[in-house]
């Protein structure tokens, strides 16, 4: 069992794509502990294993070997439906491309996970409005993505990711399509959610300026964790 402070634990995780002569080993034995409430930036060159690891952590893929524990439960033993339930109940996702439905309002986009969960209409509305308020867009609830800036669209995407009150938020290059000013706004928002709501944030980024907002930086290289750095994150007061 994982300790109370560890929400995610990987031990000897491997991932191989293909078979025989064409097989490619994307992960070669990853060991990683992630503490509940941490803000983790995942970095490394393309092909280093970070995206494969994030897909496994997000229950979007399964390891070929090794163990993956989430709150002490062995995820690698779960079937597809059980992984989907874990994903729906405990995880939120933010993508570089926002992935919003174009012809629906911000509110309707944020309501989607609650609709899939089967929540009643009024409960969906109230919970989605609260999430939009958390990201500073309560007054923009009736706007479609085309009527929002890139930064506002990413805020809607973050509201959609947190509307189910997940334990872990997985963000894949969340500032990749934004200019510097909007990127800082999004990073400050993620930092605030991590600090004030206790959401564990796992973020893939290529940008050191964005990684500066994290408390822990995990560097991947050649399918392995190369090193882990603890840092005083940007914008946080020294204790």
N, C-alpha and C positions, 0 to 999 in steps of 0.2 A: 504493500500500500504506500502511496505517496504521503509525504508529511503534510501537515495542515498548510504549510506555507507554499507548497509546490502544487501548482494546478496542472502542469503538463510535464511529463517525463518521457524522453526518448532514450532507449538503450539499444545500441547496436543496430540501428535502423538502416536497412539497405533497400534500394529500389532498382530493379533491373527491367528495362524495356526490351522487348524482342527476345529471340531465342537463338541459340547456336552461334554461328560466326557473326551474325548481325546484332547480337545482344549488346546493349549499352548499359553500363552500371552508373546510374545517375547519383545514387547515394551509396557510400562504401562503408557504413558503420557509424551513423551519427548518434552521439550522446549529447543530450541537451536537457537541462532543467529550466523551467520557467516558473517564477514565483507569481502567485496571485497578486494582482495589483501593480505589477511591473509594467513599464513601457519599454518595449524591446524593438530596436531597429535591426533588421536583417540585411546584411550587405555582402557583396562579393561580385566577381565577374560573371558574365553570362556563361551558363553551363556549369557554374560552381555548385549547384544543388539547392539554392535558396528557394526557388519557385517550387521545385518538387517537394521540399520539406513543408512549405506553406500549404500546398495542396493536401498533403497527408494530415497536417494539423487541422485543416479545415474540413476534414472527413470527405474531401472530394476525390481522394485517391487512397490506396492502401499500400502499406509497405510490403516488400517481398520477404523481408526477414526482420528480426528484432521485435521490440515491444514498444507500444505507444500507450501510455497511461494518461487518462484525463480524470482528475480527481480520484485517482487510485483505481479506476476501472480500465480494463484492458480493451482498448478500442480495436486493436487488430483482430480480436475474436468476434466482433460484431458483424452482422450481415448488413446488406445494403439498406434495408428499412430501418434497422436500429441506428445506423450511422446517420441517416436522414433525420431521424428523430432527435439525436444528439445535436446535429447541426442546427435544426430549427429551434431547439429549446435553449441552447447555451452559446451559440456563435452568431456574430454579426459580420457582414462583409462590406468592404468599401473598395471600389475598383478605380483604376486610372481613368477609364472612359465613362464613369458615372453610372451607365446602364439604367437610365431612367426611361420610362415609357413616354414617348413623345407627345401623345395626344391627351394625356391625363394630367390633372393638376398636381401640384406639389403634395397636397393632402392625400390624394388618391394613391400617389406613388408610395408615400410613407405607410399608408394603410395596408399595402399588399401583404406583408408578412402576417399581419393580423387576420386578413381575409383567409389566407391559407391555413391559419391556425383555427379558424372557425369562430372567431369572436363576433359577438353581436354588433350591429351597425353603430349604435350609439357608443358602445365601448371602444370600437375601432376609431371613431371620430375623436373622442376625447383623448385617447392615448396617443394618437397620431398628432393632434394639435399640441399636446404637451411636449412631444419629441421635437416638433418644429420650433416650439418656443425655446427649447434648450439650445438650438443651433441659431437662434436669432432670426427666424423666418416666419414667425406666427402671422405677421401681416401680409405674407406672400403666399398664403395657403392655396389660393385659387389660381395661381399663375402656372402655366405650362412651362416645361423646360426651355422652349424657344423664347420665352419672355424673361428668362433668368440669365444672369451672367454665369461664366464658368465656375467661379467661386461659389455662387449661390446654388448652382446645380450640385456641386460636391457637398454642400451643406445639407441639401435635401437627401442626397445619398447617405450621408452620415446619420441623419434623422431616421431614415428607413432601417439602417443597420442597428440602431440602438432602441428602436421602438419596442422590441420584445424584451428589453432589459437583459441583454446577454452578459455572460461572464467574461467572454473574450471577443475583442474586435480585431479582425484580421484585415489589414489595409495593404493593398498591392499598388505601390507607387501612387498614393492618393493625391500627390501634387504634380504628377508627371505632365498633366495637360494645362497647368496653371502658370501664370507669370509669378515673379518673385513676391510681389506684395500679397497676392491671393494665396500663394503657398504658405507664407508666414501666418496668415489668418487661419488657414485650415489646420496648421500644426498647433497653433495656440488653442484652437477649439479641441483638437484631440487631446492635448495636454490637460486642458481643463476637465474634460470628461474623465480622463484617467485619474486625475487628482481628486475631483469632487464626487464622482460616482463610483470610483474604485474599479472601473472596467480595466481589465488587462488588455493592453494594446500590443499587437504584433504587426510591425510595419516593414514591408520590403521597400527599400529605397536605394538609389544609386548616388544620392546627393548628401555629402557630408553636412551641409547646412541644415538639412531636414533631420538627419540622424542626431544632430546636436540636441534635439528636443527629447531624446530618449534617455533613460537611465542606464540601460544595458545595450551594448552593440555586439551582435553576433556576426562574425566574419566567416563566410563560407568560401572554400576553395577546393576544387577537384573532388567534389562529393563528400567533403568532410567539414566539420567545424574547425577552422584554422585557429581562431582565438576568440575570447570573449572579454570585452572591456566594460568596466563599470565607470560611469562618468557622472559629474554634476551637470544636470541638464540645463539647457538654455532657458532663461526666464524664471528659474526657480531660486528662491532665496536660500542662502547658505544657512544651515541650522546653527 
